């Protein structure tokens, strides 16, 4: 059975997606950026080594959406905080990787490295510079009770808390990648792409 790579996506509606980015560039440009980013990401990550799937939000609108490719399986994210939603996705038959959709730097090589890490670890994380993470993955072994509960999301403790929720399981870390949350993140990404900063 092939591994599953689940991309968490939201409907790209102005004022409902990338709200922090919208504060800097406007809600319509932020929604446009997000739609374009996800379209490019999905195109780039297709690979016969894994099944690509979408975890959609809002559930009903995302399941019926014409925005995303119609050939990719869709799973409703459902209710609860980010931890509850990711824990449900990671309970799919493994190995499973779950990634965010606002990280322009993700490549197939990053995903292959994470899946390889699961050959010797129970779980894998792709850290982000802000203390969070862009990827979480789990092998076939079920997660322990309390997995991803009491995590301090959207802050510098998210990765640490998530790893602690795995108790004594073997955890691997892979590449550090940054998401785009604000206009400053987007500006730095554009400058970096031009080779002006590292």
C-alpha positions as a Markdown table, in Angstrom:
| # | Residue | x | y | z |
|---|---|---|---|---|
| 1 | Unk | 0.0 | 0.0 | 0.0 |
| 2 | Unk | 1.3 | 3.4 | -1.0 |
| 3 | Unk | 1.8 | 6.1 | 1.7 |
| 4 | Unk | -0.6 | 9.0 | 1.8 |
| 5 | Unk | 0.4 | 12.6 | 1.7 |
| 6 | Unk | -2.5 | 14.8 | 3.0 |
| 7 | Unk | -2.4 | 18.5 | 2.2 |
| 8 | Unk | -4.6 | 20.6 | 4.5 |
| 9 | Unk | -6.4 | 23.3 | 2.4 |
| 10 | Unk | -9.0 | 26.0 | 2.9 |
| 11 | Unk | -11.4 | 27.4 | 0.3 |
| 12 | Unk | -9.5 | 30.5 | -1.1 |
| 13 | Unk | -12.2 | 33.1 | -0.2 |
| 14 | Unk | -11.2 | 36.7 | 0.6 |
| 15 | Unk | -11.4 | 37.4 | 4.4 |
| 16 | Unk | -11.6 | 33.7 | 5.1 |
| 17 | Unk | -8.1 | 32.6 | 4.2 |
| 18 | Unk | -4.6 | 34.0 | 5.1 |
| 19 | Unk | -6.1 | 36.7 | 7.2 |
| 20 | Unk | -2.7 | 37.7 | 8.7 |
| 21 | Unk | -1.3 | 38.1 | 5.2 |
| 22 | Unk | -4.4 | 40.0 | 4.2 |
| 23 | Unk | -3.7 | 42.6 | 6.9 |
| 24 | Unk | -0.6 | 43.5 | 4.9 |
| 25 | Unk | -1.6 | 43.1 | 1.3 |
| 26 | Unk | -5.4 | 43.0 | 1.3 |
| 27 | Unk | -7.9 | 40.2 | 1.4 |
| 28 | Unk | -8.3 | 39.7 | -2.3 |
| 29 | Unk | -4.6 | 39.5 | -3.1 |
| 30 | Unk | -4.1 | 37.2 | -0.1 |
| 31 | Unk | -6.8 | 34.8 | -1.4 |
| 32 | Unk | -5.3 | 35.0 | -4.9 |
| 33 | Unk | -1.8 | 34.2 | -3.5 |
| 34 | Unk | -3.1 | 31.3 | -1.5 |
| 35 | Unk | -5.0 | 29.8 | -4.5 |
| 36 | Unk | -2.0 | 30.2 | -6.8 |
| 37 | Unk | 0.4 | 28.8 | -4.1 |
| 38 | Unk | -1.8 | 25.7 | -3.5 |
| 39 | Unk | -2.2 | 25.0 | -7.2 |
| 40 | Unk | 1.5 | 25.1 | -7.8 |
| 41 | Unk | 2.2 | 23.0 | -4.7 |
| 42 | Unk | -0.2 | 20.2 | -5.7 |
| 43 | Unk | 1.2 | 20.1 | -9.2 |
| 44 | Unk | 4.7 | 19.9 | -7.8 |
| 45 | Unk | 4.0 | 17.2 | -5.3 |
| 46 | Unk | 2.3 | 14.6 | -7.5 |
| 47 | Unk | 4.4 | 11.5 | -7.5 |
| 48 | Unk | 3.7 | 7.8 | -8.1 |
| 49 | Unk | 5.5 | 6.9 | -4.8 |
| 50 | Unk | 2.5 | 8.2 | -2.8 |
| 51 | Unk | -1.2 | 9.0 | -2.9 |
| 52 | Unk | -1.8 | 12.8 | -2.7 |
| 53 | Unk | -5.1 | 13.7 | -0.9 |
| 54 | Unk | -6.7 | 16.9 | 0.2 |
| 55 | Unk | -8.1 | 17.6 | 3.7 |
| 56 | Unk | -10.6 | 20.3 | 3.0 |
| 57 | Unk | -12.2 | 23.1 | 5.0 |
| 58 | Unk | -15.0 | 24.1 | 5.3 |
| 59 | Unk | -16.1 | 20.5 | 5.0 |
| 60 | Unk | -19.2 | 20.7 | 2.7 |
| 61 | Unk | -17.9 | 23.6 | 0.6 |
| 62 | Unk | -14.5 | 21.9 | 0.2 |
| 63 | Unk | -15.9 | 18.6 | -0.8 |
| 64 | Unk | -17.9 | 20.2 | -3.6 |
| 65 | Unk | -15.3 | 22.8 | -4.6 |
| 66 | Unk | -14.2 | 23.2 | -8.2 |
| 67 | Unk | -11.1 | 25.1 | -7.2 |
| 68 | Unk | -9.0 | 22.1 | -6.4 |
| 69 | Unk | -8.1 | 19.2 | -8.9 |
| 70 | Unk | -11.1 | 16.9 | -9.2 |
| 71 | Unk | -9.0 | 13.7 | -9.4 |
| 72 | Unk | -7.5 | 14.1 | -5.9 |
| 73 | Unk | -9.3 | 12.3 | -3.0 |
| 74 | Unk | -10.9 | 14.7 | -0.5 |
| 75 | Unk | -11.3 | 14.3 | 3.2 |
| 76 | Unk | -13.3 | 16.7 | 5.4 |
| 77 | Unk | -11.1 | 18.2 | 8.2 |
| 78 | Unk | -14.1 | 18.1 | 10.6 |
| 79 | Unk | -14.4 | 19.9 | 13.9 |
| 80 | Unk | -12.0 | 20.6 | 16.7 |
| 81 | Unk | -8.7 | 22.4 | 17.0 |
| 82 | Unk | -5.7 | 21.8 | 14.7 |
| 83 | Unk | -4.5 | 18.9 | 16.8 |
| 84 | Unk | -7.9 | 17.1 | 16.7 |
| 85 | Unk | -8.1 | 17.5 | 12.9 |
| 86 | Unk | -4.6 | 16.3 | 12.3 |
| 87 | Unk | -4.9 | 13.4 | 14.6 |
| 88 | Unk | -7.9 | 12.1 | 12.6 |
| 89 | Unk | -6.0 | 12.5 | 9.4 |
| 90 | Unk | -3.0 | 10.6 | 10.8 |
| 91 | Unk | -5.2 | 7.8 | 11.8 |
| 92 | Unk | -5.6 | 6.8 | 8.1 |
| 93 | Unk | -3.8 | 3.6 | 7.2 |
| 94 | Unk | -0.1 | 4.5 | 7.4 |
| 95 | Unk | 2.3 | 5.7 | 6.7 |
| 96 | Unk | 0.7 | 9.1 | 6.5 |
| 97 | Unk | 2.2 | 12.6 | 6.1 |
| 98 | Unk | 0.1 | 15.7 | 6.8 |
| 99 | Unk | 1.4 | 19.1 | 5.5 |
| 100 | Unk | 0.3 | 22.7 | 5.4 |
| 101 | Unk | -0.6 | 24.3 | 2.1 |
| 102 | Unk | 1.2 | 27.7 | 2.7 |
| 103 | Unk | 4.8 | 26.6 | 2.5 |
| 104 | Unk | 6.2 | 27.4 | -0.9 |
| 105 | Unk | 9.4 | 25.5 | -0.4 |
| 106 | Unk | 8.0 | 22.0 | -0.1 |
| 107 | Unk | 9.4 | 19.6 | -2.8 |
| 108 | Unk | 9.0 | 15.9 | -3.5 |
| 109 | Unk | 12.5 | 15.4 | -2.1 |
| 110 | Unk | 11.3 | 16.8 | 1.3 |
| 111 | Unk | 8.4 | 14.3 | 1.4 |
| 112 | Unk | 10.6 | 11.4 | 0.3 |
| 113 | Unk | 13.0 | 12.2 | 3.2 |
| 114 | Unk | 10.1 | 12.3 | 5.7 |
| 115 | Unk | 8.8 | 9.0 | 4.5 |
| 116 | Unk | 12.2 | 7.4 | 4.6 |
| 117 | Unk | 12.5 | 8.7 | 8.2 |
| 118 | Unk | 9.4 | 6.7 | 9.1 |
| 119 | Unk | 11.2 | 3.5 | 8.2 |
| 120 | Unk | 13.0 | 3.7 | 11.5 |
| 121 | Unk | 10.8 | 6.2 | 13.5 |
| 122 | Unk | 7.2 | 6.1 | 14.7 |
| 123 | Unk | 6.6 | 9.8 | 13.8 |
| 124 | Unk | 8.3 | 12.5 | 11.9 |
| 125 | Unk | 8.2 | 16.3 | 12.0 |
| 126 | Unk | 9.3 | 19.0 | 9.6 |
| 127 | Unk | 10.2 | 21.9 | 11.9 |
| 128 | Unk | 9.5 | 25.6 | 11.1 |
| 129 | Unk | 11.7 | 28.4 | 12.3 |
| 130 | Unk | 9.0 | 29.8 | 14.6 |
| 131 | Unk | 8.8 | 26.7 | 16.8 |
| 132 | Unk | 5.9 | 25.1 | 14.9 |
| 133 | Unk | 6.1 | 22.6 | 12.0 |
| 134 | Unk | 5.1 | 22.3 | 8.4 |
| 135 | Unk | 4.9 | 18.5 | 8.3 |
| 136 | Unk | 3.8 | 15.7 | 10.7 |
| 137 | Unk | 3.9 | 12.1 | 9.8 |
| 138 | Unk | 3.1 | 8.8 | 11.4 |
| 139 | Unk | 3.9 | 5.2 | 10.6 |
| 140 | Unk | 1.5 | 2.3 | 10.9 |
| 141 | Unk | 1.8 | 2.1 | 14.7 |
| 142 | Unk | -1.2 | 3.9 | 16.3 |
| 143 | Unk | -0.5 | 7.1 | 18.2 |
| 144 | Unk | -0.7 | 7.0 | 22.0 |
| 145 | Unk | -3.7 | 8.3 | 23.9 |
| 146 | Unk | -3.6 | 12.1 | 24.2 |
| 147 | Unk | -1.8 | 12.6 | 20.9 |
| 148 | Unk | -1.7 | 16.3 | 19.9 |
| 149 | Unk | -3.9 | 17.3 | 22.9 |
| 150 | Unk | -3.0 | 20.4 | 25.0 |
| 151 | Unk | -0.6 | 21.7 | 22.3 |
| 152 | Unk | 0.0 | 25.5 | 22.4 |
| 153 | Unk | -0.7 | 26.2 | 18.7 |
| 154 | Unk | 0.4 | 29.2 | 16.7 |
| 155 | Unk | 3.4 | 29.8 | 19.0 |
| 156 | Unk | 6.9 | 28.8 | 19.8 |
| 157 | Unk | 5.9 | 25.7 | 21.7 |
| 158 | Unk | 3.8 | 23.8 | 19.1 |
| 159 | Unk | 6.6 | 21.4 | 18.0 |
| 160 | Unk | 7.8 | 20.7 | 21.5 |
| 161 | Unk | 4.3 | 20.1 | 22.8 |
| 162 | Unk | 3.4 | 17.9 | 19.9 |
| 163 | Unk | 6.5 | 15.8 | 20.3 |
| 164 | Unk | 5.8 | 15.4 | 24.1 |
| 165 | Unk | 2.3 | 14.2 | 23.2 |
| 166 | Unk | 3.9 | 11.2 | 21.6 |
| 167 | Unk | 5.3 | 10.1 | 25.0 |
| 168 | Unk | 8.2 | 7.6 | 24.4 |
| 169 | Unk | 7.7 | 7.0 | 20.7 |
| 170 | Unk | 10.7 | 7.3 | 18.3 |
| 171 | Unk | 10.6 | 10.7 | 16.6 |
| 172 | Unk | 12.6 | 11.9 | 13.6 |
| 173 | Unk | 13.1 | 15.5 | 12.5 |
| 174 | Unk | 13.6 | 16.5 | 8.9 |
| 175 | Unk | 14.2 | 19.7 | 7.0 |
| 176 | Unk | 13.3 | 23.2 | 8.4 |
| 177 | Unk | 10.9 | 25.1 | 6.1 |
| 178 | Unk | 9.0 | 28.4 | 6.6 |
| 179 | Unk | 5.4 | 29.2 | 5.8 |
| 180 | Unk | 4.0 | 32.5 | 4.6 |
| 181 | Unk | 1.9 | 34.1 | 7.3 |
| 182 | Unk | 2.5 | 37.8 | 6.8 |
| 183 | Unk | 3.4 | 40.4 | 4.2 |
| 184 | Unk | 6.9 | 40.4 | 5.7 |
| 185 | Unk | 7.2 | 36.6 | 5.1 |
| 186 | Unk | 6.1 | 37.1 | 1.5 |
| 187 | Unk | 8.5 | 40.0 | 0.9 |
| 188 | Unk | 11.4 | 38.0 | 2.4 |
| 189 | Unk | 10.5 | 35.0 | 0.2 |
| 190 | Unk | 10.5 | 37.2 | -3.0 |
| 191 | Unk | 13.8 | 38.7 | -2.1 |
| 192 | Unk | 15.3 | 35.3 | -1.3 |
| 193 | Unk | 14.1 | 34.0 | -4.6 |
| 194 | Unk | 16.0 | 36.8 | -6.3 |
| 195 | Unk | 19.2 | 35.8 | -4.5 |
| 196 | Unk | 19.4 | 38.9 | -2.5 |
| 197 | Unk | 19.2 | 37.3 | 0.9 |
| 198 | Unk | 19.9 | 33.7 | 2.1 |
